[in-house]
Amino acid sequence: MELDGIEAELKRLNINPDACKDVVRKYWNNVARAIARVKEALQQGWCTNPTGLFIKSCKESLKPIKALVDTSITEWFNSAYKNRIVIGMTGRHTAFPDGVPVSLQEMMELYPMPKWS
């Protein structure tokens, strides 16, 4: 992403690009992740200060929440599959070995990893 593209993207997200110039220069490698985090936060409706979240995300190299959640779900599923607790997963549903579908959240509560990993 080029600097002009970054500035346009920040404006689309209601982030003041002028307030972020120094942060963008200093933390260039974190800018794309920070933008993704702000987009996600705005879509989910929990961000009231996009400029502040962008700056914090750049400085702390914060990844989008979805990436963090997906990683833990992937680890849980891989371990559950290996231990024959589930046979598959589609979207937010898993299936017991007998094929009975169960919501992912319910399965993760029924079978937390530390018990069997």
C-alpha positions as CSV (number, residue, x, y, z in Angstrom):
1,M,0.0,0.0,0.0
2,E,1.3,3.4,-0.9
3,L,1.1,6.5,1.3
4,D,-1.7,8.1,-0.8
5,G,-3.7,4.9,-0.6
6,I,-3.2,4.8,3.2
7,E,-4.3,8.4,3.5
8,A,-7.5,7.7,1.5
9,E,-8.2,4.5,3.5
10,L,-7.8,6.4,6.8
11,K,-10.2,9.1,5.6
12,R,-12.8,6.4,4.6
13,L,-12.5,5.1,8.2
14,N,-13.0,8.6,9.7
15,I,-9.4,8.7,10.9
16,N,-7.6,12.0,10.7
17,P,-4.6,11.2,8.5
18,D,-2.8,14.3,9.7
19,A,-2.8,13.1,13.2
20,C,-1.4,9.8,12.1
21,K,1.5,10.8,9.8
22,D,4.2,10.2,12.3
23,V,2.8,6.9,13.5
24,V,2.4,5.7,9.9
25,R,6.1,6.5,9.2
26,K,7.4,5.1,12.4
27,Y,5.3,1.9,12.4
28,W,4.9,1.3,8.6
29,N,5.0,-2.5,8.9
30,N,2.0,-2.4,11.3
31,V,-0.2,-0.1,9.2
32,A,-2.1,-2.8,7.2
33,R,-2.9,-4.8,10.3
34,A,-4.0,-1.7,12.2
35,I,-6.3,-0.7,9.3
36,A,-7.8,-4.2,9.3
37,R,-8.4,-4.0,13.1
38,V,-10.2,-0.6,12.8
39,K,-12.4,-1.9,9.9
40,E,-13.3,-5.0,12.0
41,A,-14.0,-2.9,15.1
42,L,-16.2,-0.5,13.1
43,Q,-18.2,-3.4,11.5
44,Q,-18.7,-4.9,14.9
45,G,-19.8,-1.6,16.3
46,W,-17.5,-1.4,19.3
47,C,-15.1,1.3,18.1
48,T,-16.0,4.9,19.1
49,N,-12.5,6.4,18.4
50,P,-11.1,5.0,15.1
51,T,-8.1,7.4,15.2
52,G,-7.1,6.3,18.7
53,L,-7.6,2.6,17.9
54,F,-5.5,3.0,14.7
55,I,-2.6,4.6,16.5
56,K,-2.7,2.1,19.4
57,S,-2.9,-0.8,16.9
58,C,0.1,0.5,15.0
59,K,2.2,1.1,18.1
60,E,1.4,-2.2,19.7
61,S,1.3,-4.2,16.5
62,L,-2.2,-5.4,17.3
63,K,-3.8,-7.8,14.9
64,P,-7.5,-7.9,14.0
65,I,-9.5,-9.7,16.6
66,K,-10.8,-12.1,14.0
67,A,-7.3,-13.3,13.2
68,L,-6.7,-14.0,16.9
69,V,-10.0,-15.8,17.3
70,D,-9.6,-17.8,14.2
71,T,-6.2,-19.0,15.3
72,S,-7.6,-20.3,18.6
73,I,-10.5,-22.0,16.9
74,T,-8.1,-23.6,14.4
75,E,-5.9,-24.9,17.2
76,W,-9.0,-26.2,19.1
77,F,-10.4,-27.9,16.0
78,N,-7.1,-29.5,15.0
79,S,-6.7,-30.9,18.5
80,A,-10.3,-32.1,18.7
81,Y,-10.1,-33.8,15.4
82,K,-6.8,-35.5,16.3
83,N,-8.5,-36.8,19.5
84,R,-11.6,-37.9,17.6
85,I,-13.9,-35.6,19.4
86,V,-15.2,-34.1,16.2
87,I,-15.2,-35.3,12.6
88,G,-15.6,-32.0,10.8
89,M,-16.5,-28.3,11.0
90,T,-18.6,-26.1,8.7
91,G,-18.8,-22.4,9.5
92,R,-19.6,-22.2,13.2
93,H,-20.8,-25.8,13.6
94,T,-19.0,-29.0,14.3
95,A,-20.0,-32.6,14.2
96,F,-19.6,-35.5,16.6
97,P,-18.2,-38.7,15.2
98,D,-21.8,-40.0,14.8
99,G,-22.5,-37.0,12.6
100,V,-24.7,-35.1,15.0
101,P,-24.1,-31.3,14.5
102,V,-23.3,-29.1,17.4
103,S,-22.5,-25.4,17.5
104,L,-18.8,-24.6,17.7
105,Q,-19.2,-22.5,20.9
106,E,-21.1,-25.3,22.6
107,M,-18.4,-27.9,21.6
108,M,-15.6,-25.6,22.8
109,E,-17.4,-25.3,26.2
110,L,-18.1,-29.0,26.5
111,Y,-14.6,-30.0,25.5
112,P,-12.0,-27.3,26.5
113,M,-8.6,-28.1,25.2
114,P,-6.7,-28.5,28.4
115,K,-8.7,-31.6,29.4
116,W,-7.6,-33.7,26.4
117,S,-4.9,-32.0,24.4
